[in-house]
Amino acid sequence: MAYILVNRALYDGRHRRVRRLHDWLEKAGQTASAEERARLIERGLERLPRRTLERIAADTASPGWMAEAFAIYLVNRWGVQRWAKYARAHRREVGKWRRVAALRVLSHVRYQGLLPLLKRALFDPDQDVVGAAIVILGGLGTREAAELLVEALPRQLHPLSRIATQLDQFQLPIVDQLLPLLKDSTPSVRFWAATLLCRYPESQGLDKNLAELADDPEPLVRKAAVETLGSIGGAAASGTAVKLLQDPVWYVRAHAARALGDLGRQDLAGKVVALLSDREWWVRTAAKQSLLAMGEGIWKEVVPVLDHPDRFARNGAAEVLQNIGWLDRIVEQVASGDREPQKLEILKKLFSAGGGRLVQSLAWRTRELPGLAPMLESLGLEQAGSR
């Protein structure tokens, strides 16, 4: 317990010193010229021990300007070769964290020999070192850094989601590096490659490469492929999505439905409508979301579902017709005097499928539309609407 308290006191002391230094540096930055600011920063950093400076320069939570200033100071004071030596290897726990700190310090000062050191760290057996190298590579944002991260994916040097997170932040296009991974023997690698490629909608032929994954034996890969196709489009996108609407795995069907909604394919709404009676609830929800994304023009495909034997399918159809605005438009027409029998019959089916809440929500509008109350009465719905 005494050891913990002592370490806590030391930590609190360092934190207070750093906080005071931070405030002082910000004030100096606001009031001094560039030359004066440099001298003030150097004079302020001399007050802190080297280990504290290392921690601040290496801490990803430190403001970028502060970490860079501290790193430059450390390199100028102790020499870049010392930090390169620390970054090359380690033996013990203390050495490991000094190695990580050295890698981050060198990244801040744009050390020319950094990439070989990061590649060495990528293949280190210690996952803390590997993880630090991956984050630093992601921060560099260069094509060479991307090549190393892409190399790390199929080798599974670290959790793939963490490597993918860094690749997802790259501003440079790396589609040519990711495409070969679509044919990797490991399903998780194919999954992440298909997912990351959604950032390149203008890449020619990408839709055809992804469409080949529609027959992938791994459902997560099929799901990632159709989800990306929904984002990037292309000639092969809609055909692949329609094919996967029949997939044996429910979440693949759900993402295929959403993809058609993202693509705005109203002409294929009938294919999605069939999923309103799917055996899986999440697939029905995805079908409704897809139809809503397509807009009011799909109402003709949805209305027949009001006669479906499945109560939940009828209810889903009613919900879609209400949310796309079709119900309001027809109600206003009928309330204005249009008593076309076919419309009245559809409305009656719709209110029956939608349940009392749908009728009740409509009843609230009787004050806005004077002709609405007689219409409800003619359909025998005035009592349900008054509840």
Summary of the structure (lengths in Angstrom):
residues: 387
radius of gyration: 30.9
end to end distance: 66.4
largest distance: 90.2
contacts: 1207
relative contact order: 0.04
helix: 78%
strand: 0%
